[in-house]
């Protein structure tokens, strides 16, 4: 049986903001990005639900237009 693909918020814009520690593309921390494939599906889902709210932790000037 082939395992199901792992859902990821990655959009291939891998730039980590030094102030917030979050990726400017997906809003995950380096720790979350590095361990993503090893996280349980429920933990990944929880992080995914939290990501939209993390945008406000990044200086809007670094993100460009919405």
NUMIFI-372339 format. One line per 2 residues: for each residue x, z, y of N, C-alpha, C. Coordinates in nm, 4 decimals, padded with zeros to 6 digits. Layout:
<drenkes>
X Z Y X Z Y X Z Y  ...
</drenkes>
This chain:
<drenkes>
00.0839 00.0000 -00.1174 00.0000 00.0000 00.0000 00.0891 00.0000 00.1247  00.0556 -00.0828 00.2208 00.1307 -00.0916 00.3458 00.0770 00.0146 00.4414
00.1673 00.0952 00.5006 00.1196 00.1981 00.5939 00.0592 00.1342 00.7195  -00.0378 00.2026 00.7763 -00.1014 00.1549 00.8994 -00.0006 00.1599 01.0135
-00.0081 00.0635 01.1047 00.0840 00.0675 01.2193 00.0583 00.1911 01.3051  00.1634 00.2389 01.3674 00.1529 00.3568 01.4530 00.1121 00.3130 01.5930
00.0060 00.3711 01.6445 -00.0387 00.3430 01.7800 00.0631 00.3992 01.8776  00.0959 00.3220 01.9807 00.1923 00.3663 02.0800 00.1489 00.3208 02.2190
00.1778 00.4004 02.3201 00.1448 00.3600 02.4571 00.2559 00.2774 02.5216  00.3618 00.2491 02.4481 00.4773 00.1783 02.5034 00.4369 00.0404 02.5548
00.4800 00.0109 02.6789 00.4564 -00.1217 02.7362 00.5900 -00.1918 02.7640  00.6959 -00.1419 02.7036 00.8303 -00.1996 02.7143 00.8854 -00.1957 02.8569
00.8465 -00.0931 02.9315 00.9050 -00.0630 03.0632 00.9679 00.0744 03.0469  01.0902 00.0776 02.9977 01.1544 00.2032 02.9594 01.2493 00.2511 03.0691
01.1927 00.3158 03.1685 01.2691 00.3737 03.2786 01.2201 00.5172 03.2941  01.3100 00.6114 03.2788 01.2709 00.7519 03.2880 01.2951 00.8023 03.4297
01.1921 00.8595 03.4883 01.1982 00.9187 03.6214 01.2718 01.0518 03.6124  01.3777 01.0662 03.6897 01.4585 01.1882 03.6854 01.3841 01.3119 03.7305
01.2955 01.2979 03.8268 01.2222 01.4148 03.8783 01.1205 01.4682 03.7785  01.0371 01.3806 03.7246 00.9307 01.4259 03.6346 00.9757 01.4290 03.4887
01.0780 01.3499 03.4555 01.1213 01.3404 03.3168 01.0318 01.2512 03.2327  00.9452 01.1737 03.2986 00.8514 01.0881 03.2274 00.8906 00.9414 03.2405
00.8585 00.8639 03.1381 00.8801 00.7200 03.1421 00.7838 00.6582 03.2427  00.8342 00.5686 03.3280 00.7492 00.5036 03.4277 00.6532 00.4037 03.3643
00.6767 00.3655 03.2414 00.5884 00.2711 03.1741 00.4758 00.3368 03.0971  00.5078 00.4400 03.0203 00.4058 00.4994 02.9320 00.3745 00.6456 02.9629
00.4530 00.7072 03.0507 00.4337 00.8473 03.0931 00.4659 00.9508 02.9859  00.5376 00.9096 02.8805 00.5813 01.0074 02.7815 00.7173 01.0631 02.8214
00.7493 01.1817 02.7696 00.8814 01.2408 02.7903 00.9786 01.1777 02.6911  01.1075 01.1936 02.7170 01.2081 01.1415 02.6235 01.1917 01.2034 02.4847
01.1597 01.3308 02.4810 01.1396 01.3992 02.3526 01.0232 01.3361 02.2758  00.9144 01.3078 02.3462 00.7986 01.2458 02.2816 00.8316 01.1050 02.2333
00.9025 01.0291 02.3159 00.9389 00.8923 02.2779 01.0277 00.8944 02.1532  01.1280 00.9797 02.1540 01.2234 00.9860 02.0426 01.1575 01.0278 01.9113
01.0604 01.1171 01.9180 00.9988 01.1683 01.7963 00.8659 01.1060 01.7613  00.8248 01.0030 01.8355 00.6905 00.9467 01.8215 00.6544 00.9119 01.6771
00.7404 00.8448 01.6076 00.7079 00.8012 01.4710 00.6991 00.9172 01.3725  00.7554 01.0318 01.4079 00.7521 01.1479 01.3183 00.6365 01.2433 01.3493
00.5673 01.2205 01.4601 00.4559 01.3081 01.4963 00.3343 01.2797 01.4092  00.2558 01.3832 01.3858 00.1296 01.3654 01.3133 00.0340 01.2850 01.4008
-00.0541 01.2108 01.3373 -00.1482 01.1252 01.4105 -00.2309 01.2044 01.5117  -00.2730 01.3263 01.4763 -00.3532 01.4048 01.5706 -00.2718 01.4459 01.6933
-00.1429 01.4710 01.6755 -00.0564 01.5047 01.7895 -00.0351 01.3825 01.8783  -00.0126 01.2657 01.8171 00.0003 01.1435 01.8962 -00.1275 01.1168 01.9749
-00.2424 01.1364 01.9121 -00.3712 01.1152 01.9798 -00.3871 01.2101 02.0976  -00.3459 01.3342 02.0803 -00.3536 01.4338 02.1870 -00.2664 01.3932 02.3057
-00.1461 01.3486 02.2772 -00.0552 01.3036 02.3833 -00.1136 01.1814 02.4525  -00.1652 01.0858 02.3752 -00.2241 00.9647 02.4329 -00.3379 01.0009 02.5289
-00.4186 01.0986 02.4934 -00.5302 01.1396 02.5792 -00.4800 01.2026 02.7085  -00.3629 01.2641 02.7036 -00.3057 01.3330 02.8192 -00.2323 01.2383 02.9151
-00.1917 01.1230 02.8678 -00.1056 01.0335 02.9459 -00.1629 00.9899 03.0809  -00.2887 00.9490 03.0911 -00.3386 00.9058 03.2225 -00.3225 01.0123 03.3316
-00.3374 01.1366 03.2980 -00.3226 01.2453 03.3936 -00.1793 01.2697 03.4368  -00.0851 01.2222 03.3607 00.0564 01.2424 03.3931 00.1032 01.1511 03.5063
00.0332 01.0415 03.5297 00.0734 00.9475 03.6352 00.0922 01.0197 03.7676  00.0080 01.1179 03.7953 00.0141 01.1897 03.9234 00.1408 01.2737 03.9375
00.2150 01.2939 03.8299 00.3391 01.3708 03.8353 00.4575 01.2872 03.8815  00.4351 01.1566 03.8987 00.5412 01.0645 03.9383 00.5151 01.0182 04.0818
00.6202 01.0158 04.1635 00.6104 00.9673 04.3008 00.5499 00.8269 04.3000  00.4368 00.8067 04.3672 00.3692 00.6763 04.3648 00.4601 00.5604 04.4099
00.5565 00.5873 04.4949 00.6474 00.4821 04.5403 00.7295 00.4239 04.4247  00.7467 00.5006 04.3184 00.8236 00.4542 04.2030 00.7392 00.3692 04.1075
00.6070 00.3750 04.1233 00.5189 00.3084 04.0293 00.4697 00.1721 04.0772  00.4725 00.1458 04.2044 00.4217 00.0203 04.2549 00.2699 00.0254 04.2675
00.2069 -00.0905 04.2915 00.0620 -00.0930 04.3110 -00.0135 -00.0550 04.1840  -00.1293 00.0027 04.2018 -00.2111 00.0439 04.0864 -00.3019 -00.0681 04.0405
</drenkes>
